[in-house]
């Protein structure tokens, strides 16, 4: 088991006390909001630290009783009975705190931008992209998050060739960041008379939603073109001269948005561009940080096949952690907590192992 970072624990307790004092002093509203946000992040960690310190103190007292030759028989028996229970509790608290004290991804608390694109498989791939979007939409609903479609290009037989949406709420990115990659589906299309199973795919990208302070985009680095929105788009695309395409010249990134107003389009396109640039920087930092290891779950490689949805067998398999669940019907309805939690747990186990190697 990795050694707990005592100095970091002391620093977190000190900072928590400082925040409590500042909040009780009645600061300005904007300052109070920032302090309250940090307070809510630190509170569960500090509570666990205090529970741990209390348990260690109990264990020390019991060991002192057992070491004292003048301790009477009844007290000694009681101490011998209680000590193993306290030691077990200490072990559990240590495990919990190791996870709580792991280095945090600065983007974890952010909202996210979800991008889904149909891959190989034609109309069936577009239908599958639609299924994936509805799966995430329903999952978001259970968490109380807000989903807003930024742009969508509908498939000829339904679903989406491409759909981009924001999912707003606290901690969205921390829950969905491991969804990026190639999702594969195996099923019999409704148009398949012979009952042959088809395989198609869709690519998912989950980006942390960047704010102005995260990424600076200079006016001279972008080119903005206005054009007529065209093609199938249903409720999300209007055939007016309002579509906007923004090109980021240094990177060549191109973002388009086709909503009702040009002003709204520009704002939404900039929102997506900012998040993509922010994600590029995050990926670069993460690559440098993990150059000496291969963290499969957290690799962020969007060309990697990460999951297969097999409809005939009713199963979903995540290939990164070799987890297969036979509840595809419920998962496609948004019940993906078990899979999301398993991916997070696997990533944290990798971080703990790495931390153990460094100590």
C-alpha positions in Angstrom: 0.0 0.0 0.0 1.3 3.4 -0.9 2.5 5.7 1.9 0.1 8.6 2.6 1.5 12.1 1.9 1.3 13.5 5.5 2.5 17.0 4.5 -0.2 17.3 1.8 -2.8 16.2 4.4 -1.7 18.9 6.8 -1.8 21.5 4.1 -5.3 20.5 3.1 -6.5 20.8 6.7 -4.8 24.2 7.1 -6.4 25.5 3.8 -9.8 24.2 4.8 -9.6 26.0 8.2 -8.6 29.2 6.3 -11.5 29.0 4.0 -14.0 28.4 6.9 -12.6 31.5 8.6 -12.8 33.7 5.5 -16.4 32.5 4.7 -17.6 33.3 8.3 -16.1 36.8 8.0 -18.7 37.7 5.3 -16.7 38.4 2.2 -18.1 39.9 -1.1 -20.6 37.7 -3.0 -18.2 36.8 -5.8 -15.4 35.9 -3.3 -17.9 33.9 -1.3 -18.9 31.8 -4.3 -15.3 30.9 -5.1 -14.6 30.0 -1.5 -17.8 27.9 -1.3 -16.8 26.0 -4.4 -13.3 25.2 -2.9 -14.9 24.4 0.4 -17.3 21.8 -1.1 -14.3 20.2 -2.9 -12.1 20.0 0.3 -14.9 19.0 2.8 -15.1 15.3 2.0 -11.3 15.0 1.8 -10.7 16.8 5.2 -13.5 14.8 6.8 -11.8 11.6 5.7 -8.4 12.9 7.0 -9.9 13.7 10.4 -11.6 10.2 10.6 -8.2 8.7 9.8 -6.4 10.7 12.4 -9.1 9.8 15.0 -8.7 6.1 14.2 -4.9 6.2 14.4 -5.2 8.0 17.8 -7.6 5.2 19.0 -5.2 2.5 17.8 -2.3 4.2 19.6 -4.3 4.4 22.8 -5.2 0.7 22.6 -1.6 -0.3 21.9 -0.5 1.8 24.9 -3.0 -0.1 27.1 -1.7 -3.4 25.9 1.9 -2.4 26.4 1.2 -1.2 29.9 1.8 -4.1 32.3 -0.4 -2.5 34.9 -3.5 -2.7 32.7 -6.1 -5.0 34.3 -7.4 -8.1 32.7 -10.8 -6.8 31.6 -9.3 -3.7 30.0 -6.7 -5.8 28.2 -9.3 -8.2 26.8 -11.4 -5.2 25.6 -8.3 -3.6 24.0 -7.4 -6.9 22.3 -10.9 -7.2 20.9 -11.1 -3.6 19.7 -7.7 -3.2 18.1 -8.2 -5.4 15.0 -11.4 -3.6 14.3 -9.7 -0.2 14.5 -6.8 -1.4 12.3 -9.2 -2.6 9.7 -10.9 0.8 9.7 -7.6 2.5 9.3 -6.8 0.3 6.3 -10.1 1.2 4.7 -9.6 4.9 5.4 -6.1 4.8 3.9 -7.5 3.3 0.7 -10.2 5.9 0.5 -7.7 8.7 1.1 -5.2 7.5 -1.5 -7.9 7.9 -4.1 -9.0 11.3 -2.7 -5.4 12.6 -2.6 -4.5 11.5 -6.2 -3.5 14.4 -8.5 -6.6 16.0 -9.9 -7.2 16.6 -13.5 -7.8 20.4 -13.7 -10.6 19.8 -16.2 -12.5 17.2 -14.2 -15.1 19.7 -12.7 -15.8 21.3 -16.1 -18.8 20.8 -18.4 -18.1 19.0 -21.6 -18.6 19.2 -25.3 -19.7 15.9 -26.8 -18.9 15.2 -30.5 -20.3 12.0 -32.2 -19.5 11.1 -35.8 -20.8 8.2 -37.9 -17.9 6.0 -39.1 -17.9 3.0 -41.4 -21.2 1.4 -42.0 -23.2 4.0 -43.9 -26.8 4.6 -42.8 -26.5 2.0 -40.0 -23.5 4.0 -38.6 -25.6 7.2 -38.6 -28.4 5.4 -36.8 -25.9 4.1 -34.2 -24.5 7.6 -33.7 -28.1 8.6 -32.9 -28.4 5.8 -30.4 -25.1 6.9 -28.7 -26.3 10.5 -28.5 -29.6 9.5 -26.9 -27.7 7.2 -24.5 -25.6 10.1 -23.3 -28.6 12.4 -23.3 -30.5 10.1 -21.0 -27.5 9.5 -18.8 -27.1 13.3 -18.5 -30.7 13.6 -17.5 -30.3 11.2 -14.6 -27.4 13.4 -13.3 -29.4 16.7 -13.6 -27.1 17.9 -16.4 -28.3 20.1 -19.3 -27.8 19.0 -22.9 -27.8 21.6 -25.7 -27.2 20.6 -29.4 -24.7 23.0 -31.0 -24.9 21.5 -34.5 -26.2 18.4 -36.2 -26.1 16.8 -39.6 -28.8 14.1 -39.9 -28.4 10.8 -41.7 -30.6 9.9 -44.7 -32.3 7.1 -42.8 -32.2 8.8 -39.4 -29.6 9.2 -36.7 -26.7 11.6 -37.3 -23.7 11.8 -39.6 -22.4 14.2 -37.0 -23.8 15.8 -33.8 -22.1 18.2 -31.4 -23.6 19.2 -28.1 -22.7 20.8 -24.8 -23.4 18.9 -21.6 -23.4 21.4 -18.7 -23.1 20.6 -15.1 -20.5 20.1 -12.4 -18.1 17.2 -12.9 -19.4 16.2 -16.3 -16.0 15.8 -17.9 -14.7 13.6 -15.0 -17.6 11.1 -15.7 -17.5 11.1 -19.5 -13.8 11.7 -20.4 -13.2 7.9 -20.9 -15.9 7.7 -23.6 -13.6 9.1 -26.3 -12.8 6.6 -29.0 -14.3 4.3 -31.6 -17.6 2.6 -30.5 -18.5 -0.4 -32.6 -22.0 -1.9 -33.1 -23.0 -5.4 -34.2 -26.6 -5.9 -35.1 -29.1 -6.9 -37.9 -30.3 -3.7 -39.7 -34.0 -3.4 -40.2 -33.4 -3.4 -44.0 -31.5 -6.7 -43.9 -33.8 -9.4 -45.2 -31.4 -12.3 -44.7 -30.9 -11.5 -41.0 -27.1 -11.0 -41.5 -25.3 -9.2 -38.7 -23.7 -5.9 -39.8 -20.8 -4.2 -38.1 -20.6 -0.4 -38.1 -18.9 2.2 -36.0 -19.1 5.8 -34.6 -16.4 8.0 -33.1 -17.0 9.8 -29.8 -14.9 12.7 -28.6 -15.5 14.3 -25.2 -13.8 17.6 -24.6 -13.7 19.7 -21.4 -15.6 22.9 -22.1 -13.0 25.7 -22.1 -13.5 29.2 -20.7 -12.0 32.4 -22.0 -9.3 32.2 -19.3 -8.3 28.7 -20.4 -7.5 29.6 -24.0 -6.6 32.8 -25.7 -7.6 33.1 -29.3 -6.2 36.1 -31.1 -8.4 37.7 -33.7 -5.6 37.5 -36.3 -5.4 33.7 -35.9 -9.0 33.1 -37.1 -10.8 33.4 -40.4 -14.6 33.6 -40.3 -16.7 32.7 -43.3 -20.5 33.1 -43.7 -22.4 30.7 -45.9 -25.8 29.2 -46.6 -26.6 26.1 -44.5 -27.6 23.3 -46.8 -28.4 19.6 -46.8 -30.5 17.5 -44.5 -30.6 19.0 -41.0 -34.1 18.8 -39.8 -34.8 20.9 -36.7 -31.2 21.8 -36.1 -30.2 23.3 -39.4 -31.9 26.3 -41.1 -31.6 27.1 -44.8 -30.7 30.7 -44.2 -27.5 32.7 -44.9 -26.5 32.3 -41.2 -24.1 29.3 -41.2 -20.7 30.3 -39.9 -17.3 28.5 -40.5 -14.3 29.5 -38.3 -10.8 28.4 -39.3 -8.0 28.6 -36.8 -5.1 29.4 -39.0 -2.2 28.2 -36.7 -3.6 24.7 -36.3 -5.9 24.4 -39.4 -8.9 23.4 -37.1 -12.3 24.2 -38.8 -15.5 24.6 -36.8 -19.0 25.2 -38.4 -22.3 26.1 -36.8 -25.7 26.4 -38.5 -28.2 27.8 -36.1 -30.8 30.6 -36.5 -28.7 33.7 -36.0 -25.2 34.6 -37.2 -24.3 36.0 -33.8 -25.4 32.8 -32.1 -23.5 30.7 -34.6 -20.3 32.6 -34.1 -20.5 32.2 -30.3 -21.2 28.5 -30.5 -18.4 27.9 -33.1 -16.0 29.8 -30.9 -17.1 27.7 -27.9 -16.3 24.5 -29.8 -13.0 25.9 -31.2 -11.9 27.0 -27.7 -12.6 23.6 -26.3 -10.7 21.8 -29.1 -7.7 24.0 -28.6 -7.8 23.5 -24.9 -8.0 19.7 -25.4 -5.0 19.8 -27.7 -3.0 21.5 -25.0 -4.2 19.0 -22.3 -3.3 16.0 -24.6 0.1 17.5 -25.1 0.7 17.9 -21.4 -0.7 14.4 -20.6 1.6 12.9 -23.3 4.6 14.5 -21.9 3.7 13.5 -18.3 3.0 9.9 -19.3 5.7 9.4 -21.9 7.3 6.6 -19.9 4.1 4.6 -19.5 1.0 3.6 -21.4 -2.2 4.5 -19.5 -4.7 2.8 -21.8 -7.9 4.1 -20.3 -6.6 7.6 -20.2 -4.7 7.6 -23.4 -7.4 9.7 -25.2 -6.5 8.1 -28.5 -9.7 8.7 -30.5 -8.8 6.2 -33.2 -8.7 3.4 -30.7 -11.6 0.9 -30.7 -12.8 1.1 -27.1 -16.2 -0.7 -27.0 -18.5 -3.1 -28.8 -22.3 -3.1 -28.5 -23.5 -6.6 -29.7 -27.3 -6.5 -30.0 -28.0 -10.2 -30.9 -26.2 -11.2 -27.6 -27.4 -8.2 -25.6 -23.9 -7.4 -24.4 -21.5 -4.5 -24.2 -17.8 -5.0 -24.0 -15.3 -2.4 -23.0 -12.0 -3.6 -24.5 -9.7 -1.4 -22.4 -10.7 -3.1 -19.1 -12.0 -6.4 -20.5 -15.4 -5.8 -18.9 -18.5 -7.4 -20.5 -22.0 -6.6 -19.3 -25.1 -8.4 -20.5 -27.5 -5.4 -20.1 -27.2 -3.7 -23.5 -30.9 -2.7 -23.6 -30.7 -0.8 -20.3 -27.3 0.7 -21.1 -28.5 2.1 -24.4 -31.3 3.7 -22.4 -28.7 5.6 -20.4 -27.9 3.3 -17.5 -24.1 3.4 -18.0 -23.1 4.2 -14.4 -21.6 0.7 -13.8 -19.3 1.0 -16.9 -18.4 4.7 -16.1 -17.5 3.8 -12.5 -15.4 0.8 -13.6 -13.4 2.9 -16.0 -12.8 5.6 -13.4 -11.8 2.9 -10.8 -9.4 1.3 -13.3 -7.8 4.6 -14.0 -7.4 5.4 -10.3 -5.8 2.0 -9.7 -3.3 2.8 -12.4 -2.5 6.1 -10.8 -2.1 4.4 -7.4 0.3 1.8 -8.8 2.3 4.6 -10.4 2.4 6.5 -7.1 3.5 3.4 -5.3 6.4 3.0 -7.7 7.5 6.6 -7.1 7.5 6.3 -3.3 
